[in-house]
């Protein structure tokens, strides 16, 4: 076997111990995997918003779905059928075995998808969801001759009448028999009868796979049915709890477990038959099918983290020797299941492409079936870089690299590929928080990289932490096939001809909602609403907050339809803007008008100067009045958007100018209140916190800044409960935490009483870290901090400060004042609640034993740096000793905290 060599030169920007490490990796093996490629599971229907009701494919929805499928270009698709689709009459009454309704509305919808796959030679894993119409509890029918006949009759019709014999290459008799009260012997007997039925009918017998389950059912089919099976398949979702899910993906358990599955199958069946992972996702099923709003980001299918997880999963799966990985799923399922790269039922974002579409589209397209999977040597004893390669045909190559955060010795890997394959043109796709797809375009943007000699010069790419790149010599996706029209009519009663995208950096949300005032000009049931909530974080200018409506067809402005009409409704009076983005133009064209409160108004925009040009999207700005923050939710509803031919009363367009704000992620944070560059949002609970920038109450060497933040707590009611009111700093649009500055420090000053405070850092992923601090002195600036090293690679979106956890409003109007300054990310080694040792305190560690001397009767709490408490005692003796783990410890004695390193 000819070996190709790949050199990875990885420069790690870290401490001197790890700096400038050079690693050389060879392509150690071209796997013998019968590679069938990446793909997905599919329900196959257009669905109403209830998720259950079949909706006929209309032209707009079908064109969009077809276009996206061809952009993904899957190698293998799992598309099972329900028995009721063809073995029931049009009223849902079950028919006897041997009598079938091949032209039911369900089968017609199924054929539409299958004909597309037939036309484009996309292979299909067929089968039945269940043996009985009711599903799940299969019963005695499962092992019967009748069930074998029903399956044989189905395949005979699909092969001989519909001509799907060239694309149905795999057949899994039923979905997940292990979960449907079927025994392994019952499943085995069913397979044997099916095999005999196919032989009797003269149909191919080399298509049966199993057992479509998990656990020891992955290899038991090889024990029982190696003669009847031409492939094996199983389902694998990661653990159902978020913590376990996170660890199982990051700890790389997928690759060795799958290798073990392959070895167990080969013990009983030595032939190199394909092994399919026929359902897969980087989290557990409950989080996918029915979304949990407060789940961490990696457990929400519409997040960046989930998309990167799919890339990671695909790499490990292919390296293990599996033959395919079929994602769950394409565009949603019955029972309103949300699984999908988008949702054709219109719910949960509707037709907007989710970030994981972009990573999975690249894997499907550029690691096609019949490729030779290349297993490369990865970094020794490291888990941060995942690398997969493939040779496609005689001369094409694809490589994908993901840089995860499990080993945080590197913020960025600089990788040089060197291959003795002569001059090559590579296309580079980068996936990172700033470039993870816009929800509409069918592919990520790419760069063209030319190399005169891959062997001598190589190709160098940067792979930042928590991001990935894909390199391929295969040509990029060509322009889409959207139909072009001059007809634009969006009324939000359906979901077929548009998608909605919010400009979330500015705090906007956009959705289809019930009409808030169904009278006057507008009596529609549904409208589109762009909203900014008073507690949204991360925006500077409400002026620039907008949502976008994107038509799914190419809308060309024509001489006969050159006026845009629309209706608006505003909850509070303000100036609003509606504008269009014209293809080829860098500015929005629209109108700004005065909207009255709580009434529908109708407007018409003159677009005659843009005849012959295309509309990319329509932007809706709910409030063009500048605000730093807002005290109420503000929203704008819009409906009945049309291109028309009559222009009476039309408004001439204006260029809509947006404030120039840098949306790129920062890696530094320094809030000193001299020049406020982050919005401060208040969030009072039991009492009210007022914040303002004021003069420094005591300019000292510790803090010579002229301006600081004053936090005034003032209760309007008397209460004896502990207060947890806070104020928040929201760095815009986010701060990427790097290894160079992994600690957050800040300063606090109080004029009178001492107190306990708390700081909480929230990340875009949904994770939070918090730590208390103790103010034991007054009238001087004290510095505190919180160590964030475990969160390197995360994006900070919010810093919340609780000024006084001990604040009690014993009487009406009780005041409490704290001053804060200099919130800085640095490499300073100050702990989350660090105070210098006093002469009277004696704490030290010897041979992993913590000694506390002279603190008799004190309350002691010992915690890890992440805040996890592992020892507490409310009264210790004069010489206290306890064995402690390695690492950084936070020890609290009464109201003092110490940071120690074991």
HUNOR-V486864 format. One record per residue. N is the residue number from 1. PHI is phi in whole degrees, -180 to 180 (* if undefined). OMEGA is omega in whole degrees, -180 to 180 (NA if undefined). Layout:
n: <N;N>
phi: <PHI;PHI>
omega: <OMEGA;OMEGA>
This chain:
n: <1;2;3;4;5;6;7;8;9;10;11;12;13;14;15;16;17;18;19;20;21;22;23;24;25;26;27;28;29;30;31;32;33;34;35;36;37;38;39;40;41;42;43;44;45;46;47;48;49;50;51;52;53;54;55;56;57;58;59;60;61;62;63;64;65;66;67;68;69;70;71;72;73;74;75;76;77;78;79;80;81;82;83;84;85;86;87;88;89;90;91;92;93;94;95;96;97;98;99;100;101;102;103;104;105;106;107;108;109;110;111;112;113;114;115;116;117;118;119;120;121;122;123;124;125;126;127;128;129;130;131;132;133;134;135;136;137;138;139;140;141;142;143;144;145;146;147;148;149;150;151;152;153;154;155;156;157;158;159;160;161;162;163;164;165;166;167;168;169;170;171;172;173;174;175;176;177;178;179;180;181;182;183;184;185;186;187;188;189;190;191;192;193;194;195;196;197;198;199;200;201;202;203;204;205;206;207;208;209;210;211;212;213;214;215;216;217;218;219;220;221;222;223;224;225;226;227;228;229;230;231;232;233;234;235;236;237;238;239;240;241;242;243;244;245;246;247;248;249;250;251;252;253;254;255;256;257;258;259;260;261;262;263;264;265;266;267;268;269;270;271;272;273;274;275;276;277;278;279;280;281;282;283;284;285;286;287;288;289;290;291;292;293;294;295;296;297;298;299;300;301;302;303;304;305;306;307;308;309;310;311;312;313;314;315;316;317;318;319;320;321;322;323;324;325;326;327;328;329;330;331;332;333;334;335;336;337;338;339;340;341;342;343;344;345;346;347;348;349;350;351;352;353;354;355;356;357;358;359;360;361;362;363;364;365;366;367;368;369;370;371;372;373;374;375;376;377;378;379;380;381;382;383;384;385;386;387;388;389;390;391;392;393;394;395;396;397;398;399;400;401;402;403;404;405;406;407;408;409;410;411;412;413;414;415;416;417;418;419;420;421;422;423;424;425;426;427;428;429;430;431;432;433;434;435;436;437;438;439;440;441;442;443;444;445;446;447;448;449;450;451;452;453;454;455;456;457;458;459;460;461;462;463;464;465;466;467;468;469;470;471;472;473;474;475;476;477;478;479;480;481;482;483;484;485;486;487;488;489;490;491;492;493;494;495;496;497;498;499;500;501;502;503;504;505;506;507;508;509;510;511;512;513;514;515;516;517;518;519;520;521;522;523;524;525;526;527;528;529;530;531;532;533;534;535;536;537;538;539;540;541;542;543;544;545;546;547;548;549;550;551;552;553;554;555;556;557;558;559;560;561;562;563;564;565;566;567;568;569;570;571;572;573;574;575;576;577;578;579;580;581;582;583;584;585;586;587;588;589;590;591;592;593;594;595;596;597;598;599;600;601;602;603;604;605;606;607;608;609;610;611;612;613;614;615;616;617;618;619;620;621;622;623;624;625;626;627;628;629;630;631;632;633;634;635;636;637;638;639;640;641;642;643;644;645;646;647;648;649;650;651;652;653;654;655;656;657;658;659;660;661;662;663;664;665;666;667;668;669;670;671;672;673;674;675;676;677;678;679;680;681;682;683;684;685;686;687;688;689;690;691;692;693;694;695;696;697;698;699;700;701;702;703;704;705;706;707;708;709;710;711;712;713;714;715;716;717;718;719;720;721;722;723;724;725;726;727;728;729;730;731;732;733;734;735;736;737;738;739;740;741;742;743;744;745;746;747;748;749;750;751;752;753;754;755;756;757;758;759;760;761;762;763;764;765;766;767;768;769;770;771;772;773;774;775;776;777;778;779;780;781;782;783;784;785;786;787;788;789;790;791;792;793;794;795;796;797;798;799;800;801;802;803;804;805;806;807;808;809;810;811;812;813;814;815;816;817;818;819;820;821;822;823;824;825;826;827;828;829;830;831;832;833;834;835;836;837;838;839;840;841;842;843;844;845;846;847;848;849;850;851;852;853;854;855;856;857;858;859;860;861;862;863;864;865;866;867;868;869;870;871;872;873;874;875;876;877;878;879;880;881;882;883;884;885;886;887;888;889;890;891;892;893;894;895;896;897;898;899;900;901;902>
phi: <*;-71;-106;-104;-114;-125;-100;-109;-101;-113;-99;-104;-83;-143;-66;-55;-60;-111;-68;57;-77;-111;-122;-114;-126;-100;-76;-77;-159;-97;-66;-88;-55;-73;-73;-105;94;-94;-167;-157;-90;-146;-82;95;-121;-77;-130;-72;-65;-75;82;-105;-81;-65;-121;-58;-68;-89;-60;-65;-68;-66;-60;-67;-63;-62;-61;-72;-61;-71;-71;-68;54;-67;-87;-147;-126;-95;-137;-74;-116;-92;-58;-65;-65;-125;-115;-138;-80;-67;-95;89;-82;-67;-100;-67;-60;103;-115;-136;-108;-68;-111;-62;-64;-71;-68;-61;-66;-63;-62;-60;-69;-63;-64;-63;-66;-63;-62;-108;54;-96;-76;-128;-94;-97;146;-115;-66;-150;-79;-111;-58;-75;81;68;-83;-74;76;-66;-57;-57;-97;-82;-64;-62;-68;-62;-65;-58;-68;-63;-63;-62;-66;-61;-68;-66;-80;-87;-91;-91;74;-94;-65;-83;-109;-82;-101;-139;-136;-99;-51;-143;-79;46;-59;-59;-94;-123;60;-108;-84;-65;-71;-64;-63;-61;-63;-60;-64;-64;-68;-63;-58;-65;-65;-67;-61;-62;-87;72;-95;-59;-103;-94;-123;-79;-129;-175;-105;59;-138;-157;61;-73;-72;-69;-109;-60;-56;-69;-70;-93;-140;-61;-71;-88;-96;-107;-161;-130;-147;-150;-108;-148;-103;-75;-56;-80;-98;-56;-64;-66;-59;-58;-71;-66;-76;-72;-85;62;-79;-63;-60;-67;-66;-66;-61;-66;-59;-61;-63;-66;-66;-66;-61;-105;-145;-77;-73;-81;-80;-62;-124;-103;-93;-83;-140;-154;-167;-81;-143;-85;-54;-57;-74;-85;-71;-131;-59;-110;-64;-101;-70;-59;-60;-73;-109;-125;-74;-101;-110;-60;-61;-64;-64;-66;-61;-65;-62;-57;-59;-61;-62;-63;-61;-67;-65;-77;104;-67;-97;-161;-136;-112;-70;-107;-152;-81;-143;103;-134;-67;63;59;-69;-87;-56;160;-78;-158;-133;-76;-80;91;-92;53;98;59;-81;-64;-71;-85;-54;-71;-56;-69;-72;-73;-60;-67;-65;-64;-75;-110;-128;-75;-61;72;-69;-98;-75;-103;-98;-106;-66;-102;-68;-62;55;-130;-122;-82;-101;-111;-135;-138;-130;-153;-106;-113;67;-91;-143;-99;-137;-135;-137;-131;-131;-123;-108;-95;-99;-59;-105;-96;-82;-135;-88;-151;-105;-102;-115;-110;-89;-129;-135;-79;-126;75;-75;-142;-103;-109;-107;-108;-112;-112;-122;-151;-57;-87;-143;-132;92;-102;88;-126;-60;-85;-154;-68;-67;-136;-115;-100;-118;-107;-131;-65;-151;-62;-71;-92;-97;74;-124;-113;-134;-98;-126;-63;-57;58;-151;-153;-136;-129;-114;-150;-92;-73;-66;-72;-62;-80;-60;-71;-115;-59;-71;-109;-152;-104;-96;-125;-150;-120;-122;66;-80;-115;-132;-94;-118;-159;-136;-115;-134;-97;-84;-69;-58;-99;89;-91;-127;-139;-163;-86;-134;-70;-53;-74;-149;-87;-165;68;-66;-135;-118;-67;-78;-127;-143;-98;-132;-107;-132;-123;-90;-65;-101;-63;-117;93;-127;-100;-118;-59;-50;-105;-78;-151;-120;-125;-107;-113;-64;-88;-102;-76;-95;-104;-73;-114;-64;-90;-139;-124;-120;-95;-108;-162;-117;-131;-140;-119;-74;-132;-64;-172;-80;-127;-133;-123;-143;-117;-100;-97;-56;91;-110;-94;-122;-81;-117;-170;-140;-113;-133;-90;-97;-82;-85;63;-148;-76;-128;-119;-133;-140;-113;-84;-114;-62;-75;-115;-58;94;-104;-105;-90;-88;-160;-116;-103;-120;-104;-74;-159;-98;-97;-71;-139;-79;-149;-129;-105;-149;-68;-123;-147;-129;-99;-138;-156;51;-92;-140;-97;-131;-99;-98;-117;-59;74;-71;-95;-71;-72;-127;-73;-92;-94;-104;-65;-84;-124;-76;-86;-74;-67;-99;-119;-129;-139;-153;-97;-116;65;-75;-132;-70;-116;-138;-75;-108;-116;-94;-144;-85;-116;-74;-134;-97;-109;-106;-122;-156;-87;-132;-70;-59;-70;-154;-78;-128;-58;-66;-155;-99;-65;-81;-122;-142;-100;-99;-113;-107;-101;-142;-83;-94;-137;-83;-152;-105;-84;-66;-97;-126;-72;-147;-126;-127;-108;-123;-63;-102;-87;163;-118;-79;-78;-114;-67;-66;-133;-94;-126;-104;-118;-158;-121;-134;-137;-131;-87;-127;-77;-81;-163;-104;-126;-149;-124;-134;-111;-111;-114;-59;-70;102;-75;-138;-134;-141;-157;-82;-137;-115;-96;-99;-135;-120;61;-153;-77;-114;-107;-126;-168;-143;-80;-119;-53;-64;-113;-56;98;-80;-111;-77;-116;-157;-123;-106;-121;-104;-65;-153;-73;-96;-64;-129;-88;-71;-145;-58;83;-65;-100;-145;-125;-131;-120;-130;-160;54;-83;-132;-89;-152;-101;-60;-92;-99;-76;-63;-147;-85;-132;-62;-66;-101;-61;-81;-99;-130;-125;-157;-118;-132;51;65;-116;-83;-112;-123;-116;77;-130;-59;83;-75;-89;-123;-129;-121;-136;-73;-64;-84;96;-73;-84;-120;-154;-146;-146;-91;-162;-104;-85;-65;-129;-96;-137;-157;-74;-128;-77;-67;116;-88;-120;-112;-112;-111;-110;51;-103;-107;-121;-132;-112;-128;-118;-96>
omega: <179;-180;172;-177;-180;179;177;175;-173;178;-175;-179;-174;-179;-177;180;-173;-172;171;175;177;-178;176;-178;177;169;-168;-176;166;-171;175;-180;170;-168;180;171;178;178;-173;169;-177;173;171;-178;158;-174;171;-174;177;177;-177;-170;176;176;-180;176;170;-172;-176;-178;179;180;180;-180;179;-179;-179;178;-179;174;177;-180;-178;176;-178;-180;173;-175;179;179;168;180;-178;-179;-175;-178;174;176;-175;177;178;179;-178;179;177;176;-177;177;-171;-180;-173;-177;176;-180;179;180;177;178;178;-179;-178;177;-177;179;176;-180;178;-179;-174;176;174;-174;-174;166;-178;-179;177;173;-180;179;-178;-177;-178;177;173;-178;-169;176;-176;-179;-173;-177;-172;173;-180;-179;176;179;-180;-180;178;178;179;-178;178;179;-178;-178;-169;-179;-176;176;-179;-176;-180;-178;176;-177;-179;179;175;-170;179;-180;169;178;178;180;-175;176;176;176;180;178;176;177;-179;179;178;-179;-180;179;178;180;179;180;179;177;-178;-178;-178;179;178;177;-175;-178;-171;178;178;4;175;-177;-174;179;-179;174;176;-177;178;176;178;176;-171;-167;-180;180;-175;-172;175;178;176;177;178;180;179;168;178;-172;-170;179;-175;-178;-180;179;-179;-175;-176;178;-176;-179;173;177;-176;-175;-180;179;179;175;177;177;180;-179;180;177;-178;176;-175;-180;-172;-179;-177;178;179;174;-174;167;-165;166;-178;172;-176;174;-180;-175;-177;-180;-177;-171;-179;-170;173;-170;-176;178;176;-174;-177;175;177;-167;180;-175;175;-176;179;-180;179;177;178;178;179;-179;-179;179;-178;-180;-177;179;-175;-178;174;-176;178;173;-176;-174;175;1;-175;-171;178;-177;178;-176;179;177;-170;-174;177;173;167;-177;-174;174;176;-179;176;179;174;-173;178;179;179;-177;-176;171;-172;178;-177;176;180;179;180;-172;-170;167;-170;179;-179;171;173;-178;-178;177;-176;175;-180;-173;-178;175;-179;-178;-172;-180;174;-174;177;177;176;170;-176;-178;-176;-170;-178;-179;170;175;176;-180;174;180;-177;-174;-175;174;-171;176;-176;172;-177;176;174;-170;176;177;174;-176;178;-178;176;-179;-178;170;178;172;-175;175;180;179;-178;-176;-180;-178;-178;178;-178;177;-178;-179;-173;178;171;173;-179;173;178;-180;178;176;178;178;179;-176;-175;-174;-179;176;-178;178;175;177;-179;178;-180;175;180;175;172;177;178;172;179;-175;-180;177;177;-178;-176;-176;-179;178;-178;-178;172;179;175;179;-179;-179;174;172;175;-177;-164;-169;179;168;-174;179;178;172;-166;178;-179;174;-176;166;-180;-177;171;-176;174;180;-177;179;-172;179;178;-177;-171;178;178;177;-174;176;174;-178;172;-172;170;-178;-174;-179;176;-177;171;175;174;-169;172;176;-174;-180;-179;169;-176;172;-177;175;-178;172;173;-178;179;180;-177;180;-179;178;-173;178;-180;177;178;178;-178;177;-177;-180;174;-178;178;171;178;177;169;-174;176;173;-177;179;180;180;180;-180;176;178;-177;-179;174;-174;176;179;175;-177;166;174;175;175;-180;-176;178;-176;-178;180;-174;-179;-176;178;-178;-180;-174;174;177;177;179;-177;-179;180;-174;-178;179;173;-176;172;171;174;-178;-177;178;174;176;180;177;174;180;-176;173;-180;-174;164;-176;-175;-177;-173;-179;177;-177;177;176;-177;171;168;-180;-175;177;174;-179;180;180;-179;-175;179;176;175;178;179;177;180;-177;176;170;174;-174;-179;175;180;178;-179;-175;-180;-180;177;-177;174;-177;173;171;176;175;176;-175;176;178;-177;179;179;-179;177;-179;179;-179;180;-178;-175;177;177;177;177;-179;176;-176;-176;176;177;176;179;178;-176;177;-175;178;176;-176;164;-172;170;-175;179;-173;-12;-180;-180;176;-178;-176;180;-178;-178;-173;-177;177;175;178;-178;-179;177;175;-176;-177;-168;175;-178;172;175;180;174;-179;178;-180;-177;-179;-179;-176;179;177;173;-177;178;177;172;-177;174;-176;-180;178;176;170;180;178;-180;177;-180;177;-179;-176;-177;180;-174;178;-177;176;179;179;178;-175;172;-179;-179;175;-170;-175;179;-178;-175;178;179;-178;177;-178;175;177;-178;172;-173;172;176;-178;180;169;170;-169;168;-178;174;178;-176;177;-175;-178;-179;-173;168;-178;176;170;-177;-176;-180;177;177;178;180;177;179;177;176;177;177;174;-175;173;-180;-176;179;-178;171;-178;174;-180;-176;170;-178;179;177;-180;-179;177;172;176;174;-175;176;-178;-180;-172;178;-173;179;177;177;-177;-179;176;176;-179;-179;171;-179;178;173;-174;-178;178;178;180;176;180;178;178;NA>
